Amino acid sequence: MIDELRLRNYSEVTTHLYVGAVERFAKHFDKSPTELGPEQIREYFIHRLRSKATANTIQLYRSALKFLYVQTLKRPWFEEEVAKIKSRPLLPTVLSSEEITRILDRTTNLKYWTLFATLYATGLRCNEVRHLKIGDIDSHRMLIHVREGKGRIPRDIGLSRALLERLRVYWRWLKPKEWLFPSKQRPDQPMDTATIRLACRTAGRRAGIAKRVSPHVFRHSCATHLLEAGADLRTIQVLLGHADIQTTTRYLRVSTTLLTAVPSPFDALHLAPILGKDDSRQR
């Protein structure tokens, strides 16, 4: 299955998620997936739902098992026998500019401060940030080369001058040799994903933010604030590396600036004035 995922150029993150899902499915029945079929898949999905798994989680398991049975094991029954899961789209969590500022102001570790600033300034995914190398910061052309995009599709994005100044301060302090954000224990390797996620959660709690802060929350916040600043959807799509612009349009639903700027049709009604307390028709 791993070989098939690599042949089809699936990302490292997707490969990890798919293989982990299949592994948990097999362990649940203590059997090889080759000995299991649609009845066991249905039973497993019901078990996960009873364990409070979300519809999106079940959808991930279905995608992973579909890849295993259709692409790897060549089982033709999957689509007909395994029900499709109707997932409910969720609104992305977005931090305000003040909350972003509060997180940065209360982060004293320079490495983490620069990491959070880079996540917010670029809108990069966690895996894209952790794979940034020193040579990917092109200060002459004011670009950042993203070599490990989703689906291993590279792209270039603009480099903020304010971020460049902060990156230079960070580089003079840490002097990383290859990776922009190297692992503390293994400097020849990039930071671990779990370490970055934990750092984001801790920073959010330290700043007194009730929302669960993650690398993707910085990404959502970047996209929403760009939209509110006047950037068009196509530009944001290219910046974020979305294959489908429909993915980008969800930020229209969370932009409070754009939503509140749209006048309500109620405002155009010519209504009678609100009656005073002494008016006999008040009732």
TIMIKE-927366 format. One record per residue: y, x, z of N, C-alpha, C, O in turn. Coordinates in steps of 0.02 Angstrom, whole numbers, plus 50000, padded with zeros to 5 digits. Each point is the difference from the previous one (the first is absolute). Example, Ala and Ser with C-alpha at 12.3 -4.5 7.8 and 13.67 -1.06 7.14 Angstrom:
TIMIKE-927366
497165066050390500594995550000500605004550000499995005250033500544993049931500595004250003500554996150037500555002550008
***
This chain:
TIMIKE-927366
499405004150000500604995950000500635004350000500484998649964499515006750076500585004550002500125003249932500575000649978498895001449988500065002949933500314994949951500425001849959499374991950046500274994949956500744998850014500394999049953499805001150110500714999250018500425005749972500554998949975499195007250030500365005849974500064999749924500525001749972498944996249994500024999549927500534995149977500315000949948499804993950092500504994949982500685001550030500454995849998499635010250029500655002550024500294995950058500614999250005498954998150038500254996550059500305005250048499785005750003500724992250035500345004550046499555001950058499494996850013500705008450021499635002350059499994994750054499504999050034501064997549974500054994850051499544994249984499634997750044500384999949893499574994449981499265001850006499604996050023500235010249956499315002350006499784999850073499454997850015500975004650029499855000150072499894992950026499534998750038500914996749943499954993150023499374996649974499654996650037500215004349898499414996849970499355002550030499564996150017500395010549989499385002950027499914997950073499444998650022501115001350016499964997950070499784992850006499614998350045500634997349910499814992950002499264999149985499664996150032500095007649918499294999549983499575002850057499474997350015500765008050015499625002950056499934995150058499474999350029501094997349988499974995250055499564994049982499644997450043500375000549894499574994549976499275001950008499604996050025500215010149955499315002350005499785000650073499434998350017501015004450025499835000950070499904993350036499604999550046500774995549932499944993450031499284997449995499744997050047499955004149896499314997649989499485005650010499404998849999500855007350012499565005850009499535000849941499415001550008500864997449932499615000749939500435003149945500624999850003499045003049948500365002449941500284994149962499674994849996500945005749975500284994549960499554997949942500044994449976499535010250000499554998249945499494994750021499724996649957500185002650109499534995050025500344993550020499684995350023500995004449968500384994250020500274996349939500085002949946500064990750062500234995949944500564995350019500325000950052499804994049907500574995450011499964996250066500524998650029498894999749994499944996450064500245004350058500354997650045499475008749953500225004650053500765001249996500335000650051499934999749888500725001049992500374994050030500495000950036499284993049948500314994050027499964999950076500494998450034498935003349993499905000250073500485005050032500274998850053499815007049913500445005250028500734997850000500365001250049499874995549897500684997649996500144994950056500535000250031499004995349980500084995050053500045003550068500404998150042499175006949968500015003950062500685003350010500274999950056500015002949891500665003350006500554995050015500465001450039499514992749929500504994950013499974997550072500524998850031498885000549995499924997950070500245005450048500184998650057499835007649919500255005650040500755000849992500285005250017500064989749955500734999849991500265004649945500585002050001498994999749951500245003949943500454995649956499864994149993500665008849978500454996249958499694999049930499525003449982500774992049981499774998949931500105006249957499595001449956500945002350057500135006149961499465005350015499815003849955499964996550107499465004750018499364998049964499645004349974500204989250025499404997749965500065001549926499505001749967501094997750006500115001549929499865007449986499725001749947500475002750099499855007149993499245001149998499755003849959499894992950087499275000750002499694997449935499535003049973500744991550001499724997349938500125004949942499555001049959501045001950037500155004849947499555006150004499755002449949500145000050112499575005950010499284998449980499685004049965500064990350058499314998249984499924998349926499475001349970501044995850000499974998549929499945006649960499625000449952500775004650068499955006449965499305002950007499715002549952500024997250109499345002750012499474996549957499625003249964500374990150040499464996349967500094999549924499515000149963501114999350014500124999249928500035006749964499665001149950500765003450075500115006449965499455005150013499805003749955499974996650107499515005250018499284997749992499595003549970500254990650057499314997749999499844995449941499424998349989501104999849973499914995949939499644993450016499544998049964500684998750089499714993550018500434994549969500584999450018499154996749936500414995149963500184993750039500424996149977499285002950081500084993750036500644999650043500174994650024500175010849985500535000250050500544994749989500144996150046500175003849896500564995449989499804992750007500404996050024499005002349955499784993050004499794998050070500104994350021499615010450016499704998350065500475001150060499914996850052500575007749941500435001750057500684996549991500365001349952499804994450095500624996049995500625004550003500015005150036500504993049926500635003650002500404997850061499994994150018500345010650012500384998650061500734998649981500325003949965499934990550059500704998449988500425003150055499994997750057500375007549926500415003450050500704997150001500254997449950500075002950107500674997450009500505005749996499955004750039500524995049913500495005549995500435000350063500234994850025499895011149999500405001150060500665003149982500045004149954500484994050082500655003249990499995007050031499775000850056500495004249908500005006750029500485000550059500524996850001499305007350047500445001450057500555004749979499875005249969500754993050047500585004049979500425001550062500134995650040500095010749966500455002050054500724999649974500135001149941500334997450103500705000249981500255007249999499665004550025500924996649945500295006749999500125002650071499915005950014500284989550030500135001950070499355002250034500005004750040499454991949945499365001950029499755006749974499735004050037500374997349898499835006549971500405005550035499735005250019500924993649989500435004850033499785001350072500005005750023499804988950012499795000750069499365004250005499935004150046499614994949908499395004149999500165007349991499745004350036500704997249916500185007049987500385003150058499885005750018500594990550011500415002750055499585001550062500185004450039499264992149969499595001050059499385004349987499565000550042500425002649899499465004749984500275007150007500445002049963499295001750085500255006850013499595005449965500235005649992499164992749987499585004849964500255000449928499984995049964500245010950014500315000749934499514998649944500194997149949499185004750060499514998749947499914992549990500004997649943499924998750112499924992849994500644996649976499984995349961500595007350062500644997249976500055000649924500194995249966499645010650008500045001149928499484995849963500134997549945499295001750085499484995849970500244992749995499934997049947500355000350107500244993049998500574999249950500034995149963500425009850037500564999849953499765000149928500274996549957499225007550029499725000549932499664993449980500074997749944499554999450103499674993649986500514994749981499904996249952500645003550086500504994849988500425001449938500154995549962500055010850029500445001849944499664999549932500334998849950499015002150049499645000249936499594993749987499874998449942499934998050110499564994349991499295002049981499624995949973500195010350040499335002349981499474997150047500144998450058499255001149916499434998050041499825005850046500205005749989499424992650063499805005150049499625005749966500145005950013499394992449944499595005249968500425004249952499865005949989500664991149981500435003749954500435005050039500115005649977500144992450081500425004450040499595005950027500225005749998499184992850027499605005450031499775005149948499845005650018500154992549918499795004749948500595003549965499905003649952500704995350074500585003649971499955007450016499835002050056500325002149894500015007350010500725002449994500444996549975499685009650049500675002849998500275000149929500584998449989498995003349963500225000449931500144993349968500284999749945499544994850089500144993449973500724997850010500224995149970500145008550073500714998450012500415004149950500105006050009500144990749939500385003249946500744999050013500294995049980500025009850055500704999450018500475001049941500574997750001499205005749946500425001049941500094993649960500554998449979498914997950011500034993849963500074993950046500054994349977499965007050089500064994750051499454994849991500134994049997499255008550000499424995849992499465001850051499995005650025499584989749990499405001250039499414998449954499964994549973499595010350019499414999049958499444997150043499765003350046500044990649940499454996850036499375001049959499894996649950499695008150072499415001849960499384996050021499534999449961500494997850099499424996250024500184992750009499944997350055500294999449891500164992950004499384995850002499445002649993500654990850016499434995550002499645000149933500324999749947499025000850055499625000749938500085006949969499835001149942500445003650099500125006949977500485000249940499945004349956500524990950042500504999949947500635003350026500314997550046499905008249925500595003550024500654996549977500004996349951500545005050085500654997449980500545004350032499885003650049500724996049925500585003450028500474994850029500104994649970500205006950087500514995650029500615004150018499965006150007500614990550001500615003550016499995002950071499684997350045500685008249964500055003350065500704998950028500495002049970499544994950087500644998850034500315006650023499655004350027501004996549963500335006250022499995000650076499925005450028500174989050005499985000050074499315002150024499935003750048499544993849919499325001950018499885007349986499685003550040500574999049903499925007149983500295004550054499695005050018500904993250008500305004050053499545000250062499925005350031499794989049986499564999750058499355003849987499745003250045500014996549894499395003749983500115007550005499555003750020501054998549962500155007250004500035002350073499755005350017500554990550026500005001650072499295000450026499835004750037499774990549945499304999850021499615006149976499625003050037500494998949899499635005649971500205006650034499575004250013501084996550002500215006250034499705000650070499895005550025499974988850006499725000050068499255001249999499755004350036499884991949923499275000450001499735005149950499485003150012500884997849932499785004449946499284998549977499585004550001500284989349979499334998449974499865003949936500455001049959498945001150032499835004349943499804996049938500205001849945499404993050062499764996249942500164992650008500374997249960499354999750091500114992850010500674998950034500185003850044500184991149935500654998550030499904997950073500405001950044499074994249969499844998050069499295002150016499534996049996500385010350023499335002650014499734997550067500374998150044498975002149961499674998350063500165005450052500035005949984500074992050078500155004850053499395004450015500075006050012499344990949989499385003750015499765004149940499725005450008500384991949931499765003349939500595000649951500074995749956500345009450050500605000649959499865000349925500454998749959498945003050021499835000249929499824993149973499854999349941500174995550102499854993149980500604995550015500395001550045499694993049918500554995450016499854996150063499434999850024501094997150004499924995950060499494994549987499934997449945499705000950107499514994849995500344993149999500514999150032499214996349930500284993249995500064996750068500514996950016498975003850025500004996950066500575002850043500304996350039499845010149955500545003150038500684997149980500424998750043499685000349893500634997149976500084992950024500544998050022498934998149975500044993050022500144999550074500404995950022499285008350017500115000150073500725002050015500324997150045499945007849919500695002350011500504994349985500494999250036499374996949912500444994449983499994994650054500524997550020498885000850004499944994950052500365002250064500354996150032499555010249986500315002750061500755000049994500354998250047499915003749894500725000149989500304993050005500544999150027499104995949947500244993250004500034997550072500504996950019498995004650020500004997950071500565003650038500334997050042499765009549943500515003950035500704997249985500455000350042499644997049899500644997249980500094992850023500514996949987498985000450048500044993250025499944994749947500284994550008499355006949939499924995349945499354996150009499475003050007500584990449994499414995850012499525000049941499404999050009500865002049931499585000049940499535006150001500175005150028499254994149941499545005649995500235004649943499994998149942500225007850075500285004749951499455004349971499595002850036500394997749898499505003949964500345003549941500574998349984499105006449983500305003049940500194994949947500505000749966499094994050027500144994949950500614995850019500334997349956499825002250109500604996350021500635003849977500494996949980499495009750024500565003949973500074998849925500564999549974498885000149991499994998849928500294993049984500424999349955499364995650082500264993349990500764999850014500374996849964499835006750088500715000050018500425003349947500544997649983499225008049990500355003549946500094995449940500564999449974498914997250005500034995749941500474994250011500404998349956499574998650102500434994250015500735002050002500434996449975499715009350056500705002250005500275002249932500594999149986498985003749971500225001649932500184993649962500504999849964499094995150044500134993649967500664997050024500394997449960499735002950105500624997350027500615004049979500554997449999499345009149985500555004249978500154999249925500485002949975499124993149990500144998649930499525003049950500094999049940499395004650082499525002849954499594994449968499834995150033500015005649902499614994849967499265000950013499775005450020499854989349970499295000050016499615005249960499555003250026500634997749911499645004849958500085007150027499525003950001501084997850021500125006750028499605000950064499705005350011500294989650031499625000450063499255000549985499645003650035500134992849914499295000449980499815007249982499485002450022500935000949938499865006949980500025004650060499575004450008500934994750035500075004250059499394999550046499755005150024500014988849987499434998950045499335001449968499505000850034500494999549899499365001249966499564993949996499395000650002500924993449994499614993849993499774999249927500405000749954498974997850037499744998849933500244993449973500104999249939500004995850105500194993349980500664998250035500055000750061500444997049900500654998350030499954994150048500434999050042499034996949951499904994550047499945002550071500204996550047499525009549962499955003050066500705001450027500124999450060500335002649896500685001850021500414993850018500435000350044499444994149923500404994050011499934997150070500424996050020499075006050017499934997350068500585002050044500144996750051500225008849931500575002050041500584995249993500455000150042499544995749906500514994849995499944995050056500494996850020498905002450007499874995050051500195002350070500034996050046500105010549962500165002650067500705002850004500215002350053500174997649892500685002650001500464994750029500174995249966500035005750096500434995150032500694999849968500324994749997499925011049978500665000249967500004995649938500474996149990499015004549969499974996049939499874992650016500294995649968499285003150081499844993150017500614996350027500114994249982500275009150062500584996650030500584999649951500464996050010499535008149937500544999849951499944994149952500484998249967498934998850029499894994349956500274993750033499774998150054500714998549914500284994050032499504994350000499624999149952500384997150101499574994250005500314994249961500624999250001498994996649965500284994249965500334995150049500424995949980499395004650083500314995750051500745001550007500404995550015499795010949973500705002050006500444996549949500604999250012499124998649932500404996949946500104992550009500364996949961499315000150089500074992850011500694998450029500255003650044500054991049932500654997750026499864994850054499974994049986499965008350074499814995650056500624997650038500535003249999499394991250034500534997650044500085004850057499525003150022501094997750004500115004850055499604998050062499854994250011499995010950029499644998850062500444996050047500595001750009499144993150022500394995650042500155003150068499595003950026500984994550000500175002550066499674996050054499684994949986500395007350077499664996850056500274992850013499634995750024501005003349959500314993550015499924995049944500234994350006499475007749940499934995549943499504994550017499455001450024500744992449962499574994350017499374999849958499514996850019500505006749925499414999949955499535005950015499555001449960500555002150095499625006150014499254998949996499625004249975500154989950052499284998850000499744999349929499404998949991
***
